[in-house]
Amino acid sequence: MRNYILQIATVVVLLLFSGCQDAWENHADLADSTASQTLLETLEANSNYSNFVSALKTTGLNKTLSEPYMYTVWAPSNDVFTNLPDDTKELYKLVANHISKGATLTSTLTDTKRILMLSGKFIELDGEAATIDQIAITKKDQAATNGVVQFIGSTIEPRITIWQYIESYTGTNKHIEYLNSLSGYVFDPDSATITGYTGGGLPIYDTLSGMVWKNSFLDNVADLRSEDSTYTLIIIDDEAFDTEFDTYTSYFKITSATTDEALALNKAKCLFKITKDYVFTSSYRATEIPAMATSVDMVEVPVDKSLVYDSFQASNGWVHHITSCAVPLANKIQPIIIEAETLERFTDNFTIFGDAIDGYPAGYKRVRPDASGGFDYVLDNWTTTAKGSGLILHADEVASMRYKFYLKAVNDFRGSYRYPKDNDYILSQQLGITTLRSENNMIYDFNPMIAVSDSIKVTATSYDEAIEEEVGSYKFTSMREIYLWLSPMDNGAAITADYIKLVPDFE
Amino acid sequence: MTNIKQLIILVFVILGGTVALAQDQLVEPIEVTGTVYDAETRRPLEYVAIDNDSIASTFTDSIGNYRIAVRSYHDIIKVTVFGYEDREVILAGRSKVDVYMTPVGYPTFQREANLFYTNPKLAYTPHAVNSVIVNSGYDNGGKTGSPSGEAVFRGRVPGLEVLSRSGIPGVGSDIFLRGYSSLYGDNRPLMVVDGMIYDDSEYGTTTINGQRKNPFTAIDITDIENVTILKDAASIFGSKAANGVIFITTSHATEQSNKIELNMSGGINMEPAGFPMMNADDYSLFLYDMMQSQGISGDSISKLPYMNGTKGTEDYYRYHNNTDWQKEVFANSYNTNVGFKIKGGDDVALYALSINYLKNEGIVTGTDFSKFNMRFNSDINISKVFSLNSNVSFMRGDQNHRSGTSSFGLDNPYYQALIKAPFLTSFVRTADGIETPVYEDFDVFGVSNPSSMLYDANGLDQVARYYRFTGSFNLNAKVNDKLTISNLVGILFDKDRETYFIPSLGISPDTTDIGVIYNKNGFRTLKQFTINNDFRLNYNTTINNTHFINGIIGARININRAEEDWATGANTPSDQITSVGQGDPLYNTSGGFLSDWTSITYYASANYGFRKKYFVSANVSVDGASHFGTEADGLKLGEHIYGVFPSVAGAWLLSSEDFLSDVSFIDLLKVRASYGLTGNDNFGLYHRYKYYEAKNFLGQQGIIRGNIPNTGIQWETNTKANVGLDIELLHSRLVISADVYQNKTEDLIENKVASIYSGEENYFFNNGSFTTQGIDLGIQGRVISGKVKWDLGLNIGSYITEVTALHNNSLETELYGATVLTQVGQPIGVFYGYETNGVYATSEAAANSKLGNYLPNTDIVPFEAGDVIFVDHHKDNIEGESYTSIIDENDRVVIGDPAPDFFGEVNTRVNYKGVTLIANVGFSYGNDVFNAMRYQLESMGTYNNQTNAVRNRWRTEGQVTDIPKATYGDPMMNSRFSDRWIEDGSYIRLRNITISYKLPIRTSFMELPEVYVTGNNLLTFTKYKGLDPDFSMSNSTLTRGIDMGLPPQSKAILLGIKLKL
């Protein structure tokens, strides 16, 4: 009897402990190595990649490849993964240049894209050719739990950036010298340590610690150090560089003075204006450069790619040396259009040479679908018929040359006594220029007007009739920011404008 | 109607014929001798009373021998002794008869069926009736600690499916007898408790996910004495009996001595294993894939705080954990049961009082069910003529839920635990990794924090409270020996109250049309009041010990009233303020219903037996109800339409024939057949009326038409035919009962989408039909007898349904992602979806399939590598495109049938001296399940955590797998309703195993104290991947086999002690 009970008990206990999760076994257990091996295990399992694995271990990147985040490893085989740097930092850079974040499948990829490697470098992956950085992918899409291994036929050497190329350029080239000349150390209060405070409570900085390296070209035109953007930089030869300077030197004068200092300033301005248009946001191979390329400053630059005689592929684009690449005047110095409804306008918040303005102007930004920009602007003294001081608009920097002035204005004050069809009234206004003297508490003080036009009669009563009318011209002797001044004439108490246009007159 | 007339004529012909046959004459007294034995031990029994129809009576002597005078060798002698089933011995020509007595509880046809209005021995009934004596030494029902009364007959009756609604304590089971009878009506059998119709319907709509009203909790399992199941057409319950009738008899005192019984048990519910969800690393990789599929670059992804392994970032510790969220939700929990019974009385009054308290904790932390039951039954002999039986019970139950308001909702902690990112944790961790006691709020993916919902002082609060009072008073007037007049008055009063508060802490706010909801609250009360009155005349007579005649006529009235009131609110000022009405008035809603209905049944039953050999029974009921249409197709009496439900049954007890009486190994052999009509009146109370509904439109209340009335609406007619065979062999060592049946439902209530011009959605009408054919088989046997006793039993049932008529021949029902098809020629409610054949391993394979995927926006796109291969059953032969055929809804096929091929239970009992082991092993074979939870957990359309299976998702060209690629939003609809989600739900489960031991402590005042250990659901063998293969979403045919993944029934071990004074 005992035996029976024992036997039954044994069977029962065995049954109790036998898995009741059988149902999930086939369904949820890992089916194959795709789902069970990490990237590191996958690589370790392949003896042909042991050099790469040992480099991973030396640099600590092996830990990364065991993380539960997706990576793609572009693994070079032992026979091509040679000449490794001894320096661990350098080795890290090299190995990290073979690992990208995210699982990138190449077998179904047909387009070209740039892959960011852990080294911080973008590498071009050509889906159609199945190459990365022009290196053939020998075995595609070996999946692991945390990503994909792409076996490749050569080491992906980390490339330098365009700027590193410029900095390390050993030849002589005025263009490159100019770019390098813009580098320097600048005091930056934010990064400086404060050593104490003045009696007035202002901080005293340790100036040495606050000096930071800057290059105004990188800051203002294009950051050629950046890895996550692509650029093409054209470097023109010295001769072409001088030709461009000669062409533009008269147009980009900051001052008409002729002191050495003045000449140096003018030259710096001119060179900046020349060089800014040789940077393009796309990465063009020499053969791919379009005949008319658009520079980062949106200037159309005609490029004859047959004149390219040397090219360098950087990690963030290309540098092309070209014998000549002149930019036409009309492309570089473009007309300036100032919409009257622009935000940078002055109606009652200014003084003229310290004197208060006339009138009690009220401004209206009007919806006019046919107007340029969809709006125009009216300034009116409703409370009085007295003549006001008018409207001052901020215009861009003008080149040191003659500009023709154009105006488009419509008097459609329907229902108003100023409406000519009702009252035989002709609105007249005058266009001039001025410059800012000072600004204090949002009150702007302007110099008196330099008139550009005579009295301009606004005869158009609708946008159907309105025309762009040339109203005068003015020759600027130096480059500067100017303000346009539209002032009421005769006994008119209002001014109106759709836009004002300044067109360079190359004579 | 002509059928019925023919039936009635037939009945009279049979009755007349048999009366004419009764020609026996009294002859000189002759004697019968023999020995009475215990059928189990085969030992002779002394002092056994033997009685021959009051002509003679005697007792057995010390060696069990008896000698008694009989009128003829066709007499019937009654053998009775305490502790054994009364046995009637049909001499059938024998002069020497050995009698084997079976102990109470032992399976035998000598048991009585408690049909309340008549209690025939199972041996003599021509109907398909099973009687289960529970809480005897042959059964462990009372020792399972189940809070719900139906647990005692689960698995005990062939053809009866008792499917657990879930493992939420106290929610009970859905009961199906011989499959289904209705599509939109009720499929639950009629419950009659102590003679009173016991309403176990769920009125109104619950506001708590997983909550099911369970009136069976009002019957304590230890109070049940007998359960009798009437499976075929008895017709006496007319239009309420289409799903059969279950009679429950609660315990009464049977003797005058005082008996006190104490029963205590307690135990542990074991934390379930849960779903194998991905751990933090696997989930991170899955999330990475998901984000990449959205076109987010690896660089952008790696900048996310949870996709970055660099320590030192502020959120590093918040996002770098490995939490098994299911462990946060599930826990071991405890069960306590205490019961006390006292029985006794004198010759005037017998009483039985029982008081029970139970607390059953759920495996989801914080859930429990506790209840208090009291029952007082009495039998009073007022005079020789009058007697009164009264049954009064009261129950109060409290159920704490923590399951939110929907299965896959933000407020359901269990579902949120499954889908929550395992790299998160319950508590806020500082930048240095120190865990604070502050709960995290909902997470960056919008998934709630299950821990704060369950454990915070102002967490989720969902309570359902019940009160049920029942009282039935049966007054009998025994006019003479033959005629008894009885009237039963029964009342039932129910009050349910649900309240809930869904806090804002830890739960994502819900954006609705009128604003953002941060916290929610609500309550609902339901009151129900029912009066039953049953008046009947019962006439019994025996002529010459040869003709046994029983006639019953009666009338039963059932008056019901139910009222539901509910209110909901939202955005209370803080989680501490939880009452309805304290929220933002903008979100306040309230409503309810009040309904009254009445039914009346006139019934008659005639039963005739000839020499206990031939039995004939004819029944008829005439049923009216307030919800039957005025133009229904039935008998018009006055202004009302009544349904007429006749039935007829006959049996031939072959073992009472002389030619079989000498075959000593046959105790009983009976063939029986029945045929008759029943109906289903539980199909919605207001389809015949025109009614209006309240509607809130932009804050304004108004009423709109609520339905299209159908004055012709009526009961569903259920025609039942049954042929059965009862066999008892080898002195009750082998008892077999087999039935073959066909049920046909006609006038099936259908719901069609009404014409848009009507402005209404639905129109209910009687139209379709379907049949159910099946076999029931019950075998009970004693395998080993002797010192060690081993009983083994098998109950098995099998049925198939076929829809034979339906409006438009076909009905598709969309439920929780599944498409359920009901179609002529098919079984009722099958799963209808796409067949799959793995996953395209390569782009080439996908292109070669030449299949286009028809998307909901009508685009047709080719399948790609990593997409599921849907089988193209409908060839479209398209030319001029890259595809020749498309996968669209025409390609759907039947992918599963939720009905089992067969189901039942094996039970066994082993006894050795004082040790008894009882085990019940339930099984179901061939039922298909739509695993809706796994569908949620493997669809891979969102950032939700998924099961370990998705680690095998297709990721690279050439990878052979059956899990498709992970794509955000699943644009290719790889997760559509297909055979991927249909599983074989077959199982074998050790439902209960109880080992009890009678301690050999002999005292004068007490029986041997019994200690026991019970294990519930300890072992389950199944291929089903859900947490529990034994579940039921509702008692509708349409939801059968849809597993919403509610908490599973727990494995539990209980220790108990039972004292009898």
Interface residues (C-beta under 8 A of the other chain):
Chain A: M1 L15 L16 C20 Q21 D22 A23 W24 H27 A28 D29 L30 A31 D32 T34 A35 T64 E67 P68 Y69 M70 Y71 T72 S100 K101 G102 A103 T104 L105 S107 T108 L116 K140 D141 Q142 A143 T145 N146 V148
Chain B: A273 P276 A280 D281 D282 S284 L285 Y288 D289 Q292 S297 G298 D299 I301 S302 M307 N308 G309 V788 S843 A865 Y912 T947 N948 A949 R951 N952 R955 T956 E957 Q959 V960 T961 L1018 L1019 T1020 F1021 T1022 K1023 Y1024 K1025
